[in-house]
Amino acid sequence: MTSLLPDPGPPRTLAVSNFVYTIGSGLYLTAGVLYFTEDRHLPAAQVGLGLGIAGLFSLLVGIAAGHLADRIGARGVYMAALGVQALATACFVLVDGFWPFVAVVAAALGAKGAGNAARSPLIRHYGGVRPQAFRAYLRAVTNIGISLGAVLAGWAVQVGTHSAYQVLVIGNTVAFVASAALLLLLPPVAPLRPAADGPRWIALRDRPYLALTFLDGVMAIQFKVLTVAVPLWLVAATTAPHWLISGTMLLNTVIVIAFQVRASRNVATPTAGAVVYRRSGVAFFLACVIISLSAGLPAWAAAALLLTAVIVHTIGELWHSAAGFEISFALAPQHATGQYLGVFGLGAGLAEAVGPALLISLCITWGRPGWYVVGALFVLAGLAAPFAVRWAQRQHPATPGQRTETPSPGRLGEPALDGTGPRSAEEPAV
């Protein structure tokens, strides 16, 4: 088991804290909506509206928290965000109407966005010469934790009693508290000095970076393809067995766990990230086409096409994530990592807010042509990424933290990139 972990010290502490946190996230992602509709008896429409309001609120919090992490220290801000998220989650048991629901969910999602932004300087500081690869490692860990949380949540949903749902909320809260407590073992990171005579909110003035944030947000709609569009399409338009919904998610999760670090191995410059963005757009388009062809076929043929589409889509997902890790870190100045990564999170946040409605209206309501439109959207975003990266490199040719060469293997702080764990005692990963 130790071969699957970063070496002892801050990288392993971050990885273990992240693992514990994502078990709690898996509990909520799997059964959170059902908890509010089945146990708190809120109408599904109100739950959807409340989650949308909370999601928009979290977008604003992330940028401010990232800036605060840069200025006063990332560890303290990250721990505070986890504490607020734990407290807000515990308050789920008190929800008895729409507005209390909006208040606690907005607090929880806002704290989540703040934590994600505040964690970025820690990743950069303790990730060695390849913090992007360390981030890829953490994504694999995230999928493992979420999978375990999903199994535990499945028990609560299957039992379906008030007590079972309460255990789910308590378990979620405990995971967040434990994740924060583990960070006490992490040495604090000194606050970063802002650039002299520069504007405070430099990320919001960086137009090339904002353009890349938007393009990544368009690409991030792909995360909702397997969780929203495919399940609805499978039930409404195909004869494939319904249990295949779980099968598609399991297949996606296993591939990500096994290959995310490997997929990030050669994405070591912004230029390489731009090329991989383009590849991911093509992969998403092919997956959309294959999914659309599954309608009207015998069950076995529909199932085979859907599983093939999931494999192709997940390859695109690996590339998309690797490109996002590289570009978001490499083009962010060292002294404003939290602020820049908070801004970059806006893209994924907007995809979270508009993705489900867009996919349902195009792919489910419109049908097969809608899949082609969505696929074309991914291709266009991928094709635009290299132009945006070149724009960023022209405007900031000497951006602190931007690498122009690929680090040599085995250097201090570089994690193993072959999916097998640390290469030597010097390697961390996220």
C-alpha distance (Angstrom), angle and dihedral (degrees) to the residues before:
residue distance angle dihedral
M1 . . .
T2 3.81 . .
S3 3.80 89.8 .
L4 3.81 88.2 64.4
L5 3.81 92.6 55.3
P6 3.79 132.5 74.1
D7 3.77 114.5 -106.2
P8 3.82 119.3 -79.7
G9 3.76 115.4 -76.0
P10 3.82 134.4 52.7
P11 3.83 96.9 -22.1
R12 3.80 92.5 54.8
T13 3.80 91.3 44.3
L14 3.79 90.3 53.7
A15 3.80 91.4 46.6
V16 3.82 94.3 49.8
S17 3.81 92.0 45.3
N18 3.79 89.1 50.2
F19 3.81 91.2 48.6
V20 3.82 93.1 52.5
Y21 3.80 90.7 45.8
T22 3.78 93.6 52.0
I23 3.80 92.6 52.4
G24 3.80 85.8 62.6
S25 3.79 90.4 45.0
G26 3.81 89.5 53.1
L27 3.79 89.9 54.6
Y28 3.80 91.6 53.9
L29 3.79 98.6 39.2
T30 3.79 91.3 53.4
A31 3.79 101.4 42.8
G32 3.81 108.4 8.0
V33 3.79 95.8 103.6
L34 3.80 91.4 43.7
Y35 3.81 89.8 51.7
F36 3.80 91.8 58.4
T37 3.80 95.4 41.9
E38 3.81 100.1 38.7
D39 3.81 103.7 30.7
R40 3.82 102.6 25.1
H41 3.84 91.0 35.1
L42 3.80 97.0 -135.9
P43 3.83 117.2 156.9
A44 3.78 113.0 -103.8
A45 3.81 91.1 -123.1
Q46 3.81 90.7 56.9
V47 3.79 91.3 48.1
G48 3.80 90.9 52.3
L49 3.80 92.4 48.1
G50 3.78 92.6 47.1
L51 3.79 92.4 50.0
G52 3.80 89.7 50.9
I53 3.81 92.2 52.3
A54 3.80 90.9 46.8
G55 3.79 91.3 48.7
L56 3.80 92.6 54.7
F57 3.80 90.2 48.9
S58 3.80 91.5 52.0
L59 3.81 91.0 56.1
L60 3.79 91.4 63.6
V61 3.79 94.5 44.6
G62 3.80 94.8 54.3
I63 3.81 95.9 62.7
A64 3.81 93.6 47.1
A65 3.81 92.6 46.7
G66 3.79 92.1 49.2
H67 3.80 91.1 52.0
L68 3.81 90.7 47.3
A69 3.81 90.7 50.6
D70 3.80 90.1 54.5
R71 3.79 92.7 49.7
I72 3.83 105.1 40.8
G73 3.82 103.9 19.6
A74 3.78 132.4 -69.6
R75 3.80 100.5 -126.0
G76 3.80 95.1 59.1
V77 3.80 93.8 46.4
Y78 3.82 91.3 46.9
M79 3.80 92.3 50.1
A80 3.80 91.3 47.2
A81 3.81 90.5 51.0
L82 3.81 91.0 51.4
G83 3.81 89.9 48.9
V84 3.80 92.5 52.0
Q85 3.80 90.3 46.8
A86 3.81 90.8 51.7
L87 3.82 92.1 49.1
A88 3.80 93.0 46.8
T89 3.80 90.7 48.4
A90 3.80 91.1 51.2
C91 3.82 88.2 53.9
F92 3.81 89.6 61.7
V93 3.81 86.8 88.1
L94 3.83 89.3 62.8
V95 3.81 96.6 54.6
D96 3.79 111.0 122.7
G97 3.79 103.1 155.0
F98 3.80 146.9 12.4
W99 3.81 101.0 -81.2
P100 3.81 95.8 45.4
F101 3.81 85.8 50.2
V102 3.81 91.7 51.8
A103 3.81 91.2 48.0
V104 3.80 97.3 52.1
V105 3.80 95.8 39.3
A106 3.82 91.5 47.9
A107 3.80 89.0 51.3
A108 3.81 91.6 48.1
L109 3.81 95.8 46.6
G110 3.80 92.0 41.5
A111 3.79 90.0 53.4
K112 3.80 89.6 47.2
G113 3.81 91.1 53.9
A114 3.79 90.7 46.0
G115 3.79 91.1 50.3
N116 3.78 93.3 50.0
A117 3.81 91.2 52.4
A118 3.81 94.4 43.6
R119 3.80 91.8 49.7
S120 3.80 92.9 58.8
P121 3.84 96.6 76.5
L122 3.81 88.6 49.9
I123 3.79 90.6 52.9
R124 3.77 91.2 48.7
H125 3.81 93.7 45.8
Y126 3.81 97.4 46.7
G127 3.81 98.5 29.2
G128 3.80 94.7 82.9
V129 3.78 120.9 -146.5
R130 3.80 91.5 -25.0
P131 3.82 108.4 45.9
Q132 3.81 86.9 155.4
A133 3.80 90.2 62.2
F134 3.80 89.9 45.5
R135 3.81 87.1 54.3
A136 3.80 90.1 51.3
Y137 3.80 89.8 52.6
L138 3.80 90.2 52.2
R139 3.78 90.3 52.3
A140 3.80 89.5 58.2
V141 3.81 89.1 48.8
T142 3.80 88.9 49.2
N143 3.78 91.9 56.7
I144 3.79 91.6 50.7
G145 3.80 92.0 50.6
I146 3.78 94.0 45.8
S147 3.80 90.4 49.7
L148 3.81 91.2 54.2
G149 3.79 90.7 47.0
A150 3.78 90.3 49.5
V151 3.82 90.7 55.1
L152 3.81 91.0 52.7
A153 3.79 91.3 45.9
G154 3.79 89.7 51.4
W155 3.79 88.2 62.2
A156 3.81 91.6 53.7
V157 3.79 92.5 48.2
Q158 3.80 92.5 47.0
V159 3.82 92.6 50.7
G160 3.78 90.3 42.2
T161 3.82 97.1 -171.5
H162 3.77 127.5 135.4
S163 3.81 90.5 -112.7
A164 3.81 92.3 51.7
Y165 3.80 92.0 52.5
Q166 3.81 90.6 47.2
V167 3.80 89.4 54.0
L168 3.80 88.1 52.3
V169 3.83 91.8 55.2
I170 3.81 92.6 44.8
G171 3.79 91.4 49.3
N172 3.79 90.3 50.6
T173 3.81 91.0 51.2
V174 3.79 93.8 47.4
A175 3.82 91.2 51.3
F176 3.80 91.5 55.0
V177 3.81 92.9 47.1
A178 3.81 91.4 48.7
S179 3.80 91.1 48.5
A180 3.81 90.6 53.4
A181 3.80 92.2 45.8
L182 3.81 91.4 54.2
L183 3.79 89.1 58.4
L184 3.81 88.8 67.4
L185 3.82 84.5 76.9
L186 3.80 89.9 57.8
P187 3.82 117.4 93.2
P188 3.80 109.9 -119.9
V189 3.80 118.9 -107.1
A190 3.78 114.6 -128.1
P191 3.81 116.1 -116.9
L192 3.77 114.1 -96.0
R193 3.76 121.7 -119.7
P194 3.79 115.3 -121.8
A195 3.76 119.5 -122.8
A196 3.79 111.8 -86.2
D197 3.81 116.4 -98.0
G198 3.80 92.4 -2.9
P199 3.81 130.3 130.9
R200 3.79 116.7 -91.5
W201 3.83 98.5 -128.4
I202 3.78 97.6 45.5
A203 3.81 95.0 153.6
L204 3.80 91.1 62.0
R205 3.83 89.0 53.6
D206 3.81 94.8 49.0
R207 3.79 100.8 97.7
P208 3.83 97.6 -176.7
Y209 3.81 90.0 51.6
L210 3.80 90.5 47.7
A211 3.80 89.1 50.9
L212 3.81 90.3 52.6
T213 3.80 89.1 47.2
F214 3.80 89.6 55.5
L215 3.81 93.5 47.0
D216 3.80 91.3 48.3
G217 3.80 88.2 50.1
V218 3.80 90.6 55.0
M219 3.79 89.9 49.2
A220 3.81 90.4 46.4
I221 3.80 89.7 67.2
Q222 3.81 83.0 80.3
F223 3.81 89.1 76.7
K224 3.81 88.5 68.1
V225 3.81 94.2 50.0
L226 3.81 93.8 79.7
T227 3.81 96.6 35.1
V228 3.82 99.8 42.4
A229 3.81 114.9 11.4
V230 3.81 101.6 38.5
P231 3.84 96.2 49.9
L232 3.82 91.9 48.4
W233 3.81 92.2 44.0
L234 3.79 92.6 47.7
V235 3.81 92.0 53.4
A236 3.80 98.8 38.8
A237 3.81 104.7 35.0
T238 3.81 109.0 23.8
T239 3.80 139.8 55.0
A240 3.81 93.0 -136.0
P241 3.83 114.8 130.0
H242 3.80 113.1 -92.3
W243 3.80 92.8 -127.7
L244 3.79 86.2 70.1
I245 3.83 87.7 77.9
S246 3.79 88.6 72.4
G247 3.79 89.8 40.7
T248 3.79 92.7 56.9
M249 3.80 92.0 50.4
L250 3.79 92.0 47.5
L251 3.79 91.9 49.9
N252 3.80 91.3 49.8
T253 3.81 92.3 48.4
V254 3.80 94.7 49.1
I255 3.81 92.5 50.0
V256 3.81 92.3 49.3
I257 3.80 92.8 48.6
A258 3.79 92.2 48.5
F259 3.79 101.4 41.1
Q260 3.82 113.3 21.9
V261 3.81 94.0 95.3
R262 3.80 91.5 43.9
A263 3.81 91.4 49.7
S264 3.81 89.8 55.0
R265 3.80 94.0 51.0
N266 3.79 99.0 97.1
V267 3.79 98.0 30.0
A268 3.79 93.3 96.7
T269 3.83 104.1 136.2
P270 3.82 134.9 41.7
T271 3.81 88.8 -110.7
A272 3.80 90.8 56.1
G273 3.80 88.9 47.2
A274 3.79 90.5 54.5
V275 3.80 91.3 52.2
V276 3.81 90.9 50.1
Y277 3.81 90.8 49.3
R278 3.79 87.4 57.7
R279 3.79 92.2 49.7
S280 3.79 91.8 49.3
G281 3.80 91.1 53.7
V282 3.81 90.3 54.9
A283 3.82 91.3 47.4
F284 3.82 91.7 51.4
F285 3.80 90.4 49.7
L286 3.81 92.2 52.0
A287 3.80 90.6 48.0
C288 3.82 91.2 51.4
V289 3.80 90.8 51.2
I290 3.81 92.5 49.4
I291 3.81 91.7 48.3
S292 3.80 91.1 51.0
L293 3.82 90.8 53.2
S294 3.81 92.0 57.9
A295 3.80 92.9 76.9
G296 3.79 117.1 103.5
L297 3.82 96.4 11.6
P298 3.83 128.9 119.3
A299 3.79 114.0 -83.2
W300 3.80 95.1 -104.0
A301 3.80 93.0 49.5
A302 3.80 93.1 45.9
A303 3.80 90.6 49.8
A304 3.80 92.1 49.3
L305 3.80 92.1 50.5
L306 3.79 93.1 46.8
L307 3.80 92.7 50.6
T308 3.80 90.1 47.5
A309 3.79 89.8 50.2
V310 3.80 91.0 50.9
I311 3.81 90.9 53.6
V312 3.81 92.2 49.6
H313 3.80 91.8 44.1
T314 3.80 92.3 49.6
I315 3.80 91.4 51.5
G316 3.80 86.5 55.3
E317 3.80 89.4 47.3
L318 3.81 91.1 54.1
W319 3.80 90.5 51.3
H320 3.80 93.3 44.7
S321 3.80 92.6 51.4
A322 3.80 92.9 45.8
A323 3.81 91.1 50.9
G324 3.79 92.3 47.7
F325 3.81 92.6 49.9
E326 3.80 91.9 50.9
I327 3.79 99.9 43.3
S328 3.80 97.5 40.9
F329 3.82 92.3 53.5
A330 3.79 101.2 33.5
L331 3.80 95.3 51.7
A332 3.82 94.4 44.4
P333 3.83 117.5 94.4
Q334 3.79 113.1 -117.0
H335 3.81 93.5 -121.6
A336 3.82 93.8 52.9
T337 3.80 103.2 38.8
G338 3.79 94.9 129.5
Q339 3.78 94.1 47.4
Y340 3.80 93.6 47.2
L341 3.80 94.4 45.8
G342 3.79 88.9 47.1
V343 3.80 88.8 55.8
F344 3.80 92.1 45.6
G345 3.80 88.0 55.1
L346 3.80 89.1 63.2
G347 3.79 89.5 77.5
A348 3.78 94.6 56.6
G349 3.80 90.3 42.1
L350 3.79 92.3 55.1
A351 3.80 89.8 47.2
E352 3.79 88.1 52.5
A353 3.81 90.0 52.7
V354 3.81 101.2 43.4
G355 3.82 102.9 22.1
P356 3.82 99.9 83.1
A357 3.81 94.8 48.2
L358 3.81 92.2 44.7
L359 3.81 93.9 49.8
I360 3.79 93.6 45.3
S361 3.81 93.3 49.8
L362 3.80 94.4 46.0
C363 3.80 106.4 31.3
I364 3.80 102.3 29.7
T365 3.81 105.7 27.5
W366 3.82 96.9 35.9
G367 3.79 95.4 32.1
R368 3.79 129.9 -158.8
P369 3.85 97.3 1.7
G370 3.79 88.5 54.4
W371 3.80 90.7 61.0
Y372 3.80 89.3 56.1
V373 3.82 91.2 50.8
V374 3.80 91.8 50.4
G375 3.79 91.0 47.4
A376 3.80 91.1 50.0
L377 3.81 89.2 51.1
F378 3.80 89.6 57.3
V379 3.81 92.2 47.6
L380 3.81 92.9 50.7
A381 3.81 91.9 49.5
G382 3.80 90.2 49.7
L383 3.79 92.7 48.8
A384 3.80 91.6 49.9
A385 3.83 94.5 51.3
P386 3.86 97.1 78.6
F387 3.81 90.8 53.3
A388 3.81 91.4 50.2
V389 3.80 91.6 48.4
R390 3.80 92.2 50.7
W391 3.81 88.8 48.9
A392 3.80 90.0 52.9
Q393 3.80 92.5 47.7
R394 3.82 92.1 50.2
Q395 3.79 92.5 49.2
H396 3.80 94.9 44.7
P397 3.82 107.2 24.7
A398 3.80 92.0 163.1
T399 3.81 101.3 37.1
P400 3.82 108.0 164.9
G401 3.75 109.8 -111.3
Q402 3.79 94.2 22.6
R403 3.79 112.2 126.5
T404 3.75 123.7 -150.8
E405 3.77 97.2 -176.7
T406 3.77 133.4 50.3
P407 3.82 111.5 -110.8
S408 3.74 114.8 -117.9
P409 3.82 117.3 -106.6
G410 3.76 119.4 -88.9
R411 3.80 97.7 19.9
L412 3.78 120.0 148.5
G413 3.78 111.3 -69.2
E414 3.80 97.3 9.1
P415 3.81 114.8 129.8
A416 3.75 124.7 -140.7
L417 3.78 107.8 -86.5
D418 3.78 100.2 -164.4
G419 3.79 96.7 79.4
T420 3.80 93.6 -108.4
G421 3.81 100.2 100.4
P422 3.79 134.1 -103.6
R423 3.75 116.3 -2.8
S424 3.79 95.4 -152.7
A425 3.78 142.5 -14.8
E426 3.78 90.7 -76.6
E427 3.80 98.2 62.4
P428 3.80 129.1 104.1
A429 3.80 126.9 167.6
V430 3.86 144.1 -163.7
